[in-house]
Amino acid sequence: MCLKNGGIYVKLGQGLVTLSHVLPAVYISKLKVLQDQCLTRKSNEVEQVFREDFGASYAEIFEDFDEIPVAAASLAQVSAKYQS
């Protein structure tokens, strides 16, 4: 359900995984996929989001852009990486 609905549901599921001392193991094992794997995207989804948000493709905005994610991260994690 979390993967199908995306967004806040994925974040909620990721938060629930940290409650391994409270939730039954069967729930934790099912929700662990939200921490261990990046979400898959449709082939043109990144391009489409850029066009909707910025009115241009990422190729027109950035010199170099890799569509293949390295991992899933929160904005805070990404910001911390580029501030150091």
C-alpha positions in Angstrom: 0.0 0.0 0.0 2.8 2.4 0.9 4.6 1.9 -2.5 1.4 2.1 -4.5 0.3 5.4 -2.8 3.8 6.9 -2.7 4.7 10.2 -1.1 3.8 10.6 2.5 2.8 6.9 2.7 6.4 5.9 1.9 7.7 8.2 4.6 5.2 6.9 7.1 6.3 3.3 6.3 9.9 4.3 6.7 9.1 5.8 10.1 7.2 2.7 11.2 10.2 0.5 10.4 12.2 2.2 13.1 9.6 0.9 15.7 10.9 -2.6 15.5 10.6 -2.8 19.3 6.9 -2.1 19.2 5.6 -3.6 15.9 5.4 -7.3 15.1 8.3 -8.7 13.1 6.0 -9.5 10.2 5.2 -5.8 9.7 8.8 -4.8 10.0 9.9 -7.4 7.4 7.3 -6.1 4.9 8.0 -2.4 5.5 11.8 -2.9 5.3 11.7 -2.7 1.5 10.9 1.0 1.9 14.3 1.6 3.4 16.3 -0.9 1.4 15.3 -0.1 -2.2 14.8 3.0 -4.2 11.4 3.5 -5.8 11.2 2.8 -9.5 10.2 5.5 -11.9 8.6 5.5 -15.3 11.1 6.1 -18.1 10.1 9.7 -18.7 8.8 10.6 -15.2 11.9 12.7 -14.2 11.7 14.7 -17.4 8.0 15.3 -17.0 8.4 16.5 -13.4 11.1 19.0 -14.5 9.0 20.3 -17.3 6.0 20.8 -15.0 8.0 22.5 -12.3 10.6 24.5 -14.3 9.1 24.8 -17.8 12.2 23.3 -19.3 14.0 19.9 -19.4 16.8 19.1 -17.0 19.2 19.0 -20.0 18.4 22.7 -20.6 19.0 23.5 -16.9 21.9 21.3 -15.9 25.1 20.5 -17.7 25.2 17.0 -16.3 22.2 15.0 -14.8 22.0 11.3 -14.0 18.4 10.0 -14.0 19.4 6.7 -12.3 19.2 7.2 -8.5 22.0 6.1 -6.4 19.8 5.7 -3.3 16.7 7.1 -1.7 17.4 10.0 0.7 15.6 12.7 2.5 16.1 16.4 1.6 18.0 16.8 4.9 20.4 14.0 3.9 21.0 15.5 0.4 21.5 19.0 1.9 24.0 17.7 4.4 26.0 16.0 1.7 26.4 19.1 -0.4 27.1 21.5 2.5 30.2 19.7 3.6 
